[in-house]
Amino acid sequence: MTISNLSPGMCARITGYDAGNRAYRAKLLALGLTRGTTIRLVNTAPLGDPVQLEVRGFNVSLRKDEAAVVQVDAV
């Protein structure tokens, strides 16, 4: 399951990342999106891009395709 499968207000725990660009994955890790972290989908823009996440007490906006690499399990 990915972040795009979540509805606003839902919480999920990060389980991993899709294989792909290692540099981009490093940026996500630097933002605090590490395995085991609980996130909450705050809002999605009207056209679905970007998505706003609450991570460790702060908000992060990611493009839809960027958020699609993050694997999560609903909490």
C-alpha positions as CSV (number, residue, x, y, z in Angstrom):
1,M,0.0,0.0,0.0
2,T,1.2,3.5,-0.7
3,I,0.4,7.0,0.5
4,S,-1.9,7.5,-2.5
5,N,-4.2,4.8,-1.1
6,L,-4.8,6.8,2.1
7,S,-7.7,9.2,2.7
8,P,-7.3,12.5,4.6
9,G,-7.1,12.0,8.3
10,M,-5.8,8.4,8.0
11,C,-2.6,7.3,9.8
12,A,-0.1,4.8,8.5
13,R,3.3,3.4,9.5
14,I,6.1,3.5,6.9
15,T,7.2,0.0,6.0
16,G,9.8,0.7,3.3
17,Y,10.4,2.2,-0.1
18,D,10.1,1.0,-3.7
19,A,13.3,0.3,-5.5
20,G,14.5,3.4,-7.4
21,N,16.5,6.5,-7.1
22,R,18.7,6.2,-4.0
23,A,19.4,10.0,-3.9
24,Y,15.6,10.7,-3.6
25,R,15.2,8.0,-1.0
26,A,18.0,9.7,1.0
27,K,16.1,13.0,0.8
28,L,13.0,11.4,2.2
29,L,15.0,9.8,5.0
30,A,16.5,13.2,5.8
31,L,12.9,14.6,6.1
32,G,12.2,12.0,8.8
33,L,10.3,9.5,6.7
34,T,12.1,6.6,8.1
35,R,10.9,3.0,8.4
36,G,8.6,2.6,11.4
37,T,7.6,6.2,11.6
38,T,3.8,7.0,11.9
39,I,2.5,9.5,9.4
40,R,-0.9,11.1,8.9
41,L,-2.3,12.3,5.6
42,V,-3.5,15.8,6.4
43,N,-4.8,16.9,3.0
44,T,-4.7,16.2,-0.7
45,A,-4.9,19.0,-3.3
46,P,-8.1,19.1,-5.4
47,L,-6.3,17.5,-8.4
48,G,-4.5,15.0,-6.1
49,D,-1.1,16.6,-6.3
50,P,0.6,17.5,-3.9
51,V,-0.3,15.6,-0.7
52,Q,0.3,17.1,2.8
53,L,1.6,14.7,5.5
54,E,2.2,15.2,9.2
55,V,5.5,13.6,10.2
56,R,7.0,13.8,13.6
57,G,5.0,16.9,14.5
58,F,5.6,18.9,11.3
59,N,4.0,19.1,7.9
60,V,5.6,18.0,4.6
61,S,4.2,18.3,1.1
62,L,5.1,15.8,-1.5
63,R,4.2,15.4,-5.1
64,K,2.0,12.4,-5.9
65,D,4.7,10.5,-7.8
66,E,7.2,11.2,-5.0
67,A,4.8,9.9,-2.3
68,A,4.1,6.8,-4.4
69,V,7.6,5.3,-3.6
70,V,6.8,5.2,0.2
71,Q,5.2,1.9,1.2
72,V,2.9,2.1,4.3
73,D,0.5,0.0,6.4
74,A,-2.6,1.6,7.8
75,V,-2.7,2.0,11.5
